[in-house]
């Protein structure tokens, strides 16, 4: 009966053009609004209520509401959203910034690459530390890893004492080339890293490999990409004097012009070799004559670099030689570039 009476009263009000008063906002809603948006928003909400409302959180000075949407995003039809709009508190929230004094994100590769060794032992340790970062690998069977570890530990390796003041040219070369690969990878970290393959290292205290030269493996020696890879390595080096050995392979030196190959095909009895020919480890060319059961070689003039198959690599070396470099090129054994820095 009581419910029927209420319904009849509501019908009478409707017929008389009266509008039912809105339901009062819950106390929890008021508390939530007051705590997050401040008293102005509470006042706007209360102004729309039919009667005073008791709430269980005492009013206090609220901060600005710029961070409110981070915690509460009003949805369509949400009464709180309407109040936020009316109260003018839906301004765009500023971007969040790290708290002052927050430590920067660790970047072990950057820390390693930025190190500045000052001794041979420190250089060797830098190279060793590049292995777990993916920028240095050891060419199989060359013994470079053990030699590098000994240098880092301060041990003499085949007459080379790491305590000497002069930095080994080979160590500077390895660091430069590995560092260039870090820079290249940083340009597009979606691409794989390109580790530097460190090959034959110290062979004795005398000669080119007495700490002054390093063999680098891993290039495309027989394919089309080899010359560009060599050029990239040369451009990464600082201006200086370099002896560069390249193989009788691919787009490098033609094996058919190797003096030893021409001697093998000289016939029986061997005919003299009158064409200017290439020889291992020498930057000039030779002829040879066969006398009394032995070959007698004679320098024929002309530079070995002129016989490189790759015209682009020849042009790049000529360009560098005009910019403060002194690059001396000669044939070398297969599958590596020899880089000698006096």
C-alpha positions as CSV (number, residue, x, y, z in Angstrom):
1,X,0.0,0.0,0.0
2,X,2.8,2.4,0.9
3,X,4.6,1.7,-2.5
4,X,1.3,2.3,-4.3
5,X,0.8,5.6,-2.6
6,X,4.3,6.7,-3.6
7,X,3.7,5.8,-7.2
8,X,0.4,7.8,-7.3
9,X,2.2,10.8,-5.8
10,X,4.9,10.6,-8.4
11,X,2.2,10.4,-11.2
12,X,0.5,13.4,-9.7
13,X,3.7,15.4,-9.8
14,X,4.4,14.4,-13.4
15,X,0.9,15.5,-14.5
16,X,1.5,18.8,-12.7
17,X,4.7,19.4,-14.5
18,X,6.9,18.9,-11.5
19,X,10.3,17.3,-11.7
20,X,11.6,14.8,-9.2
21,X,14.7,16.1,-7.3
22,X,17.9,14.4,-8.2
23,X,19.2,11.7,-5.9
24,X,21.8,13.0,-3.6
25,X,25.4,12.2,-4.3
26,X,26.8,9.4,-2.1
27,X,29.2,10.5,0.7
28,X,31.9,8.3,-0.8
29,X,31.7,10.2,-4.1
30,X,32.0,13.6,-2.2
31,X,35.0,12.3,-0.3
32,X,36.7,11.1,-3.4
33,X,36.0,14.3,-5.3
34,X,37.2,16.5,-2.4
35,X,40.4,14.6,-2.0
36,X,41.4,14.7,-5.6
37,X,39.9,17.8,-7.1
38,X,39.6,20.1,-4.2
39,X,36.8,22.1,-2.5
40,X,35.7,24.0,-5.6
41,X,34.7,20.8,-7.4
42,X,32.9,19.7,-4.2
43,X,31.0,23.0,-4.1
44,X,30.0,22.6,-7.8
45,X,28.6,19.2,-7.0
46,X,26.8,20.2,-3.9
47,X,25.1,23.1,-5.8
48,X,23.3,20.5,-7.9
49,X,22.0,18.6,-4.9
50,X,18.5,19.0,-3.4
51,X,19.6,19.2,0.2
52,X,22.7,19.4,2.4
53,X,24.6,16.1,2.6
54,X,26.6,14.8,5.4
55,X,30.0,13.3,4.5
56,X,32.6,11.6,6.6
57,X,35.8,13.3,5.3
58,X,36.3,16.9,6.5
59,X,37.0,19.4,3.8
60,X,40.7,20.5,3.3
61,X,42.6,22.6,0.9
62,X,43.0,20.6,-2.3
63,X,45.8,20.8,-4.7
64,X,45.3,21.4,-8.4
65,X,43.6,18.6,-10.3
66,X,46.1,18.3,-13.1
67,X,47.1,14.8,-12.0
68,X,43.5,13.6,-11.5
69,X,43.0,12.0,-14.9
70,X,46.0,9.8,-14.3
71,X,44.0,8.0,-11.6
72,X,40.4,8.6,-12.7
73,X,39.3,9.1,-16.3
74,X,35.6,10.1,-16.3
75,X,33.6,8.0,-18.7
76,X,30.6,9.2,-20.6
77,X,27.6,9.6,-18.3
78,X,29.8,9.6,-15.2
79,X,28.4,12.3,-12.8
80,X,32.0,13.0,-11.6
81,X,32.9,13.8,-15.2
82,X,30.2,16.4,-15.4
83,X,31.3,18.0,-12.2
84,X,34.9,18.1,-13.4
85,X,33.8,19.8,-16.6
86,X,31.8,22.4,-14.7
87,X,34.6,23.0,-12.2
88,X,37.1,23.5,-15.0
89,X,39.5,20.8,-13.8
90,X,39.8,18.7,-17.0
91,X,42.8,20.6,-18.4
92,X,45.4,18.5,-20.2
93,X,47.6,16.8,-17.7
94,X,51.3,17.7,-18.1
95,X,53.8,15.0,-19.0
96,X,55.3,13.2,-16.0
97,X,59.0,13.7,-15.5
98,X,61.4,11.5,-13.5
99,X,61.8,12.5,-9.9
100,X,64.7,14.9,-9.3
101,X,67.9,12.9,-8.5
102,X,66.6,9.7,-10.0
103,X,69.6,7.6,-11.2
104,X,69.9,7.3,-15.0
105,X,69.2,4.0,-16.6
106,X,72.3,1.9,-16.8
107,X,73.9,1.5,-20.2
108,X,76.9,-0.9,-19.9
109,X,77.7,-0.8,-23.6
110,X,78.0,3.0,-23.5
111,X,80.1,2.8,-20.3
112,X,82.5,0.3,-21.9
113,X,82.7,2.2,-25.2
114,X,83.5,5.5,-23.4
115,X,86.4,4.2,-21.4
116,X,89.8,5.8,-22.3
117,X,92.6,3.3,-21.6
118,X,96.0,4.8,-21.0
119,X,98.2,1.7,-20.7
120,X,98.7,-1.4,-22.8
121,X,97.1,-3.5,-20.1
122,X,94.1,-1.3,-20.0
123,X,93.7,-1.4,-23.7
124,X,93.9,-5.2,-23.7
125,X,91.3,-5.4,-20.9
126,X,89.0,-3.0,-23.0
127,X,89.2,-5.4,-25.9
128,X,88.5,-8.4,-23.7
129,X,85.5,-6.7,-22.2
130,X,84.1,-6.1,-25.7
131,X,83.4,-9.8,-26.1
132,X,80.4,-10.1,-23.7
133,X,79.0,-6.9,-25.2
134,X,79.0,-8.6,-28.7
135,X,81.5,-6.3,-30.4
136,X,84.6,-8.5,-30.3
137,X,85.2,-12.1,-31.2
138,X,88.3,-14.2,-31.4
139,X,89.3,-15.8,-34.8
140,X,89.6,-19.5,-34.2
141,X,93.1,-21.0,-33.8
142,X,95.0,-17.7,-33.7
143,X,95.8,-17.5,-30.0
144,X,94.8,-13.8,-29.8
145,X,92.6,-14.3,-26.8
146,X,95.3,-15.8,-24.6
147,X,97.8,-13.2,-25.7
148,X,95.3,-10.4,-24.9
149,X,94.5,-11.9,-21.5
150,X,98.3,-12.1,-20.7
151,X,98.8,-8.4,-21.7
152,X,95.8,-7.4,-19.6
153,X,97.4,-9.2,-16.6
154,X,100.7,-7.4,-17.2
155,X,102.6,-10.4,-18.6
156,X,105.2,-10.2,-21.4
157,X,104.0,-11.8,-24.6
158,X,106.7,-12.9,-27.1
159,X,109.0,-10.1,-26.1
160,X,106.3,-7.5,-25.9
161,X,106.1,-6.0,-22.4
162,X,102.8,-4.3,-21.7
163,X,104.4,-2.0,-19.1
164,X,106.2,-0.1,-21.8
165,X,105.1,3.5,-22.2
166,X,104.3,3.3,-25.9
167,X,100.9,1.9,-26.7
168,X,101.0,-1.0,-29.2
169,X,99.6,0.1,-32.6
170,X,97.6,-3.1,-32.9
171,X,95.7,-2.4,-29.6
172,X,94.8,1.1,-30.8
173,X,93.6,-0.3,-34.1
174,X,91.4,-2.9,-32.5
175,X,89.9,-0.4,-30.2
176,X,89.2,2.1,-33.0
177,X,87.5,-0.5,-35.2
178,X,85.4,-2.1,-32.5
179,X,84.4,1.4,-31.3
180,X,83.3,2.2,-34.9
181,X,81.0,-0.8,-34.9
182,X,79.4,0.3,-31.6
183,X,78.7,3.7,-33.2
184,X,77.2,2.0,-36.3
185,X,75.0,-0.2,-34.2
186,X,73.8,2.7,-32.1
187,X,72.5,4.3,-35.4
188,X,70.0,1.4,-35.7
189,X,69.8,-1.0,-32.8
190,X,67.2,-3.1,-34.6
191,X,70.0,-4.5,-36.7
192,X,72.4,-7.1,-35.4
193,X,75.7,-6.2,-34.0
194,X,78.8,-6.7,-36.2
195,X,81.6,-8.0,-34.0
196,X,85.2,-7.5,-34.9
197,X,87.0,-10.8,-35.5
198,X,90.4,-10.4,-34.0
199,X,92.9,-12.7,-35.6
200,X,96.7,-13.2,-35.6
201,X,98.3,-10.9,-33.1
202,X,101.8,-10.8,-31.7
203,X,104.3,-13.1,-33.5
204,X,107.5,-11.8,-31.9
205,X,109.3,-8.7,-30.8
206,X,110.6,-8.1,-34.4
207,X,108.7,-7.8,-37.6
208,X,105.3,-6.3,-38.5
209,X,103.4,-8.3,-36.0
210,X,105.5,-7.4,-33.0
211,X,102.6,-5.6,-31.4
212,X,102.4,-3.1,-34.3
213,X,100.0,-5.1,-36.6
214,X,96.7,-7.0,-36.3
215,X,94.9,-9.4,-38.7
216,X,91.2,-8.9,-38.9
217,X,89.0,-11.7,-40.2
218,X,85.3,-12.0,-41.0
219,X,85.0,-9.8,-44.2
220,X,83.5,-11.0,-47.4
221,X,86.8,-11.9,-49.0
222,X,85.4,-13.7,-52.1
223,X,82.1,-11.8,-52.6
224,X,81.0,-8.4,-53.8
225,X,80.8,-6.8,-50.3
226,X,84.5,-7.1,-49.4
227,X,85.8,-3.9,-50.8
228,X,83.1,-1.8,-49.1
229,X,83.9,-3.5,-45.8
230,X,87.6,-2.7,-46.1
231,X,86.9,0.9,-47.1
232,X,84.6,1.2,-44.0
233,X,87.5,-0.1,-41.8
234,X,90.0,2.3,-43.3
235,X,87.8,5.3,-42.9
236,X,87.3,4.5,-39.3
237,X,91.0,4.8,-38.6
238,X,92.5,8.2,-37.8
239,X,94.9,9.8,-40.3
240,X,98.3,8.0,-39.9
241,X,100.7,5.7,-41.8
242,X,99.3,2.2,-42.4
243,X,100.5,-1.0,-44.1
244,X,97.5,-2.7,-45.5
245,X,97.7,-6.4,-46.7
246,X,94.8,-7.8,-48.8
247,X,94.4,-11.3,-50.2
248,X,94.5,-12.9,-53.6
249,X,90.8,-13.3,-53.5
250,X,87.5,-11.9,-54.7
251,X,87.7,-8.2,-55.7
252,X,91.1,-7.8,-54.2
253,X,94.3,-9.0,-55.9
254,X,94.1,-11.3,-59.0
255,X,95.7,-14.6,-58.1
256,X,96.7,-15.1,-61.7
257,X,99.2,-12.2,-61.4
258,X,100.9,-13.7,-58.3
259,X,104.6,-14.3,-59.1
260,X,104.6,-17.7,-57.4
261,X,101.6,-18.8,-59.5
262,X,103.3,-17.7,-62.7
263,X,106.4,-19.6,-61.8
264,X,104.3,-22.8,-61.3
265,X,103.0,-22.4,-64.8
266,X,106.3,-21.4,-66.5
267,X,106.8,-24.7,-68.2
268,X,109.7,-27.1,-68.3
269,X,112.2,-25.8,-68.7
270,X,110.7,-22.7,-67.1
271,X,110.3,-19.7,-69.3
272,X,111.3,-16.3,-68.0
273,X,108.5,-14.2,-66.4
274,X,108.5,-10.9,-68.2
275,X,105.2,-9.5,-67.1
276,X,105.2,-7.4,-64.0
277,X,103.8,-9.6,-61.2
278,X,102.6,-9.4,-57.6
279,X,104.4,-10.9,-54.6
280,X,103.3,-11.5,-51.0
281,X,104.0,-8.7,-48.5
282,X,105.5,-6.4,-51.1
283,X,103.9,-3.2,-52.5
284,X,105.8,-3.2,-55.7
285,X,105.9,-5.7,-58.7
286,X,108.5,-8.1,-60.1
287,X,109.7,-10.1,-63.1
288,X,111.8,-13.2,-62.7
289,X,114.2,-15.2,-64.8
290,X,115.2,-18.9,-64.4
291,X,118.9,-19.5,-64.4
292,X,121.0,-22.5,-63.3
293,X,118.1,-24.2,-61.7
294,X,116.9,-21.2,-59.7
295,X,114.6,-18.1,-60.1
296,X,116.1,-14.7,-59.9
297,X,113.5,-12.0,-59.1
298,X,113.9,-8.4,-60.2
299,X,111.8,-5.4,-59.3
300,X,109.8,-4.2,-62.3
301,X,108.3,-1.0,-61.1
302,X,104.7,-0.1,-60.5
303,X,102.7,-0.4,-57.4
304,X,100.7,-3.4,-56.3
305,X,97.6,-1.2,-55.5
306,X,97.2,-0.5,-59.2
307,X,96.2,-4.2,-59.6
308,X,93.3,-4.2,-57.1
309,X,90.2,-5.4,-58.9
310,X,87.9,-3.0,-57.1
311,X,88.0,0.4,-58.6
312,X,86.0,1.9,-55.8
313,X,88.4,0.7,-53.2
314,X,91.4,2.1,-55.2
315,X,89.6,5.4,-55.4
316,X,88.8,5.4,-51.7
317,X,92.5,4.8,-50.8
318,X,93.6,7.5,-53.1
319,X,91.2,9.9,-51.5
320,X,92.4,9.0,-48.0
321,X,96.0,9.4,-49.1
322,X,95.1,13.0,-50.1
323,X,93.7,13.7,-46.6
324,X,96.7,13.1,-44.4
325,X,96.8,9.2,-44.6
326,X,99.8,7.2,-45.9
327,X,98.4,3.9,-46.9
328,X,100.8,1.3,-48.4
329,X,99.0,-1.7,-49.9
330,X,100.4,-5.1,-50.6
331,X,99.2,-8.7,-51.2
332,X,98.8,-10.9,-48.2
333,X,97.6,-14.4,-47.2
334,X,93.9,-15.3,-47.6
335,X,90.8,-14.4,-45.5
336,X,92.0,-11.4,-43.6
337,X,93.1,-7.8,-43.8
338,X,96.5,-7.0,-42.3
339,X,96.6,-3.6,-40.6
340,X,100.0,-2.4,-39.6
341,X,100.4,0.9,-37.6
342,X,104.1,1.7,-37.0
